[in-house]
Amino acid sequence: MPTSDYQYEEGTFDVTPEIKRDFDENGYVIIRGVLNKQEITKLRQACELEEGVKKHSYEIPDGSGKSIRLCIWRHPGNDVTAMIARMEKTAGFMGKFLGGEVYHHHSKLIQKEPYTGGLFSWHQDYGYWYKNGCLFPDMASFHLAVDKADKENGCMQILPGSHKLGRIDHTFVGGQQGADLERVNHVRKLFDLVHLELDEGDACYFHSNLLHCSSQNNSARRRWAIVTAFNRATNNPVPEESHPWPLYTPIQMMPNDALLKCENFTDLSGKAFVDPTTDKNVKTDPMVNSLQK
C-alpha cells in the first residue's frame, strides 16, 4: 500500500502523479507542514478571537452523552481563515486530486475541548452531501490540524481504501449523520484502521467517500481543526436540494503567502455562516445552544 504521507516544502512541493495515485488508491494523502509555524500561529489567533469565527459556534449531540462544537461558513470571505480555502497549496492541490476545477463548498472550525469534546460516528462526508443535491462524489476535504492531534485527544480515524465502496446509507446518530453500522462492522474487517495523528500545520486531503470517525476527547488537551470541503465545478448541486449549501461559485485564488500577508481578523462579511436549524442533516442540542446566547 502506498504511504500517502509526504512532507511539504515551500516552492518545490507539488501534486505529482505518484501522490495523485496514492490519493486515488487510498482515498487520502497527508501533507505534513503545509502550514508553517508562523502561518499556524496566525490562524490559531484568528480562530481564538472572541469576535472571530468561533462566535458563530453551536453544539451537536454525539449520541453518547457529549457534544461536538463547531461553526460552519459557506463562502471563504476575505479574513485570515478565508485564505485556507483560496491558496494554491489547498484549493489548487485539491483540484489536482479531484481532476479539475473545484469550488468552496463550506469550511468548519471543529472545537474538541478537553474532557468534553464529543465523538464523530463512522461516516462518509458524501453521506451528508448526497442529501444536499450533490449527484456525484467528486468532492474532498482538506483537514488541517490547528492543534496537535493524536489518539489521546480524539484524532480522526480512517479506513484507507474504503472510498472505493461507494456511498453507504446514512441515518441520524445523535445529532449527526452516521453510516449504517451493520455495514461498517463488515467493512472494518476488510480494511486496516489508521489513526490520523497530525502535528499542528499538518493536513490530510481525503475523498468524500472515505470512511472515518473520531473518538471523544477525554484528555486535558483541546483538539481544534479546520476542515474545508471542495466540490468539482462540474458537480453543481441540484438547486432545490442544495440549501443551505452554495452552488458553484469560482474561487478567487491567492498565492501561498496570502495567509501571512492577510491582516483581516474580524471582518467576516461574505462568509455566510450556517444556521444549524436550516441544515436537514444535523440536529442541534437546543438546551446547550440556548445557554450560549
C-alpha positions in Angstrom: 0.0 0.0 0.0 1.4 3.5 -0.8 2.4 5.6 2.1 0.1 8.5 1.4 2.4 10.6 3.7 4.5 13.5 2.4 6.5 16.5 3.7 5.6 19.9 2.3 8.5 22.1 1.0 7.5 25.7 0.0 8.4 26.4 -3.6 9.1 22.9 -4.6 6.3 20.6 -3.5 3.5 19.8 -5.9 1.0 17.0 -6.5 3.0 14.6 -8.6 1.5 11.6 -10.5 2.8 9.4 -7.6 1.0 11.5 -5.0 -2.2 11.5 -7.1 -2.0 7.7 -7.4 -1.8 7.5 -3.6 -4.9 9.6 -3.3 -6.8 7.5 -5.8 -5.7 4.2 -4.2 -6.0 5.0 -0.5 -8.6 7.8 -0.6 -6.3 10.2 1.3 -2.9 11.9 1.3 -1.2 13.5 4.4 1.0 16.5 3.6 2.9 17.5 6.7 3.9 21.1 7.4 1.6 22.5 4.7 1.2 25.5 7.1 4.5 26.6 8.7 4.9 27.8 12.3 4.1 31.5 11.5 1.0 30.6 9.5 -0.5 28.2 12.0 0.2 30.7 14.8 -1.7 33.4 12.9 -4.5 31.1 12.0 -4.9 30.0 15.6 -5.0 33.6 16.7 -7.9 34.2 14.2 -9.8 31.1 15.4 -9.5 32.1 19.1 -10.7 35.7 18.8 -14.0 36.2 20.7 -15.2 38.3 17.7 -13.9 35.9 15.2 -15.5 32.9 13.5 -16.0 31.0 16.8 -18.7 33.3 17.9 -20.9 31.5 15.4 -20.4 28.1 17.0 -23.1 25.7 18.1 -23.2 22.2 19.5 -24.4 18.9 18.1 -25.0 15.9 20.4 -22.8 13.0 19.5 -25.3 10.3 20.7 -23.2 9.2 23.6 -23.7 12.0 26.1 -21.2 14.6 24.8 -21.4 17.2 22.1 -19.4 18.4 19.2 -18.8 22.2 19.0 -18.3 23.7 15.6 -19.1 26.6 13.3 -19.6 26.4 9.6 -19.3 29.0 6.8 -20.4 28.6 3.2 -18.1 31.1 1.4 -14.5 31.9 2.2 -14.8 35.6 2.7 -11.6 37.7 3.0 -10.3 37.2 6.5 -7.4 35.1 7.7 -9.4 31.9 7.9 -10.5 32.5 4.3 -7.0 32.1 3.0 -7.1 28.4 3.9 -9.7 27.9 1.1 -8.1 30.1 -1.5 -4.4 29.2 -1.7 -2.7 27.1 -4.3 -1.5 24.6 -1.7 -5.1 24.0 -0.6 -7.6 24.7 -3.4 -5.0 24.2 -6.1 -3.8 20.9 -4.8 -7.4 19.7 -4.3 -8.2 20.5 -7.9 -5.3 18.2 -8.9 -6.6 15.4 -6.6 -10.1 15.6 -8.0 -9.1 16.1 -11.6 -10.5 19.6 -12.4 -11.6 23.0 -11.1 -13.0 22.9 -7.6 -15.0 25.4 -5.6 -15.5 26.0 -1.9 -18.5 24.0 -0.6 -18.0 25.0 3.0 -15.5 25.3 5.9 -15.8 24.5 9.5 -13.9 25.0 12.7 -14.2 21.9 14.9 -13.5 22.5 18.6 -12.9 19.4 20.6 -12.4 20.8 24.1 -10.6 19.0 26.9 -12.6 16.3 28.6 -15.9 17.4 26.9 -15.3 17.1 23.2 -17.7 14.6 21.6 -17.1 11.9 19.0 -17.9 11.7 15.3 -19.5 8.4 14.4 -18.3 6.4 11.4 -19.4 8.3 8.3 -18.6 9.4 4.8 -18.8 13.1 4.1 -20.7 12.3 0.9 -23.3 10.7 3.2 -24.2 14.2 4.1 -23.6 15.9 0.8 -25.5 13.5 -1.3 -28.6 14.6 0.7 -27.7 18.2 -0.3 -28.1 17.6 -4.0 -24.6 16.7 -5.0 -25.1 13.9 -7.5 -21.5 12.7 -7.8 -18.9 12.1 -5.1 -16.5 14.4 -6.9 -15.7 16.1 -3.6 -13.0 16.0 -1.0 -12.0 17.6 2.3 -8.9 19.4 3.5 -8.4 18.6 7.2 -5.9 21.0 8.9 -4.7 20.4 12.4 -4.8 23.7 14.3 -3.6 21.7 17.4 -1.7 18.5 17.6 -4.0 15.6 17.1 -3.3 12.1 18.4 -5.1 9.1 19.9 -5.3 10.7 23.3 -7.3 13.8 22.3 -9.5 12.1 19.8 -7.8 12.3 16.4 -9.5 11.2 13.2 -9.5 7.5 12.4 -9.8 6.4 8.8 -10.1 3.1 6.7 -7.7 3.6 3.8 -9.2 2.4 0.5 -12.8 2.4 1.8 -13.8 5.2 -0.6 -13.9 2.5 -3.3 -17.0 1.0 -1.6 -19.2 3.8 -2.9 -21.8 5.6 -0.7 -23.2 3.8 2.3 -26.6 4.7 3.6 -26.6 7.2 6.5 -29.0 8.0 9.3 -29.1 10.1 12.4 -26.7 9.2 15.2 -27.4 11.7 18.0 -27.5 15.0 16.1 -25.2 13.9 13.3 -25.2 11.5 10.3 -23.7 8.1 10.7 -23.1 5.3 8.2 -25.1 2.1 8.5 -23.4 0.5 11.5 -24.0 -3.1 10.4 -22.3 -2.4 7.1 -19.5 -0.6 8.8 -18.8 -3.6 11.0 -18.4 -5.7 7.9 -16.2 -3.1 6.2 -13.9 -2.8 9.2 -12.9 -6.5 8.8 -11.6 -5.7 5.3 -9.5 -2.5 5.9 -6.7 -1.5 8.2 -7.6 1.2 10.8 -5.3 4.2 10.7 -5.2 6.9 13.4 -4.6 10.2 11.7 -2.0 11.7 14.1 -1.0 15.1 13.0 1.2 17.9 14.3 -0.1 21.5 14.1 0.1 22.7 10.5 -0.2 19.1 9.0 -3.1 18.4 6.7 -5.0 15.5 5.3 -6.7 15.7 1.9 -9.3 13.0 1.7 -12.0 11.7 -0.6 -15.7 12.3 0.2 -16.4 8.5 0.4 -13.6 7.7 2.8 -15.0 6.2 5.9 -13.8 8.0 9.0 -14.7 8.8 12.6 -13.1 10.2 15.7 -13.4 9.4 19.4 -14.2 11.7 22.3 -11.6 14.0 23.7 -11.1 12.7 27.2 -7.6 14.3 27.6 -6.5 17.6 29.2 -5.6 19.0 25.7 -8.0 20.5 23.3 -8.1 19.5 19.6 -9.1 22.1 17.1 -9.1 21.6 13.4 -10.3 23.5 10.3 -11.9 21.3 7.6 -12.6 22.8 4.2 -14.8 20.9 1.7 -14.3 21.3 -2.0 -16.6 20.3 -4.8 -15.8 19.8 -8.5 -17.2 22.7 -10.6 -18.9 20.2 -12.8 -20.8 18.7 -9.8 -23.1 21.7 -9.2 -25.8 20.6 -6.7 -29.5 20.2 -7.7 -30.6 23.7 -6.7 -33.8 22.7 -4.9 -31.9 20.3 -2.7 -28.8 22.3 -2.0 -30.0 24.7 0.7 -28.2 25.9 2.8 -25.1 25.0 0.8 -23.8 27.0 -2.1 -24.0 26.4 -5.8 -20.8 26.7 -7.9 -19.0 29.9 -7.1 -15.5 30.3 -8.6 -12.7 30.6 -6.0 -10.7 33.9 -6.1 -7.3 32.2 -5.9 -4.5 33.6 -3.8 -0.7 32.9 -3.7 0.6 30.6 -0.9 1.8 33.6 1.2 -1.7 35.0 1.4 -2.3 33.9 4.9 0.8 35.6 6.2 0.0 38.8 4.4 -3.6 39.0 5.5 -4.3 41.3 8.5 -8.1 41.0 8.5 -9.1 39.1 11.7 -12.6 40.4 12.4 -14.3 41.5 9.2 -16.3 38.3 8.4 -18.5 39.7 5.8 -19.4 37.4 2.9 -18.7 34.2 4.8 -22.4 33.3 5.2 -22.3 31.3 8.4 -24.7 28.3 8.6 -27.7 28.4 10.9 -27.9 24.7 12.0 -31.7 24.9 12.2 -31.7 25.1 8.4 -29.5 22.1 7.9 -31.5 18.9 7.4 -28.5 16.7 8.1 -28.0 17.7 11.8 -29.9 18.2 15.0 -28.6 20.7 17.5 -28.7 20.5 21.2 -31.3 23.2 22.0 -30.5 23.3 25.7 -26.8 23.8 25.2 -27.2 26.3 22.4 -29.7 28.4 24.3 -27.3 28.7 27.2 -24.7 30.1 24.9 -26.9 33.0 23.7 
